């Protein structure tokens, strides 16, 4: 394509060819006539009305874009808030789960230590029952049994407290629809 002069511009029938070339690039300004006095009044009016329609469409598109942009910014802000809320709820739930896990580990460690002490006392009793000093070993075995039973009762109480905490945590955790269960 060659640049247009003013006489060629007067004879243009399809002005859409001027707007965007087939390769998708905008035409250079040299394609447009520099002396508008030579153009017909009807052509100027048609071009002005086309320019006005395009400007109106552009302003409508701009308004739609701004509305969508504001709506998306608001939605993004709401999404970030929901995400922070979920993260905070998760942190609380994880903290509660770790606290319960610590209690369980503590109870298991104590029961294991008490069981080992009970087993050691029983082994001492087994080794000393054929001797006269076996009665002292029975006293140690009885003390180990008493400690084990007392600790077992304390641990059962802690497990009941743990079960209550677990039920409370399950009731306060959000379900799939975002509401508390």
Buried (B, 14 or more C-beta within 10 A) or exposed (E): EEEBBBEEBEEEEEEEEBEEEEEEEEBEEEBBBEEEEEBEEEBEEEBEEEEEEEEEEEEEEEEEEEEEEEEEEEEEEEEEEEEEEEEEEEEEBEEBEEEBEEBBEEBEEBBEEBBEBBEEBBEBBEEBEEEEEBEEBBEBBEEBBEBBEEBBEEBEEBEEEBEEBEEEBEEEBBEEEEEEE
